[in-house]
Amino acid sequence: MTSDSAAAAGFDYSQPFEVDIGRAAVIAERLRDNGYPCCTADVVTAELASPGQERSFVGRFAADQLGRAGWRP
């Protein structure tokens, strides 16, 4: 899913939002497997609670993955 189609669906992933700890844990595990050894579910949820322009790579990656999966809060 592209950001255009996510916006069209009515949810803006660049805004702060909450995600359940299970989904955050899955994203954190993928990040740990790919070079971010200190990434935890708590880090992912904290990043997503920040506005898009304040997010690190972790937060931008997490928001992108949730958007691609079609996840909605």
C-alpha angles and dihedrals in degrees: 000000000000124000088251093058091044090054090047089053089060104252124106110207091191090070121083113269142160126247128190117262093243094060090043090053092053091051091046091051091053091049092049089051089053104050107292100102096170096052114121135173088258090057091050094049092047091051093050090050088063125079114265096253090056096049124108123221088279093059095043091049092048093049091048093050093049090049093049090051091051092241117168128186 
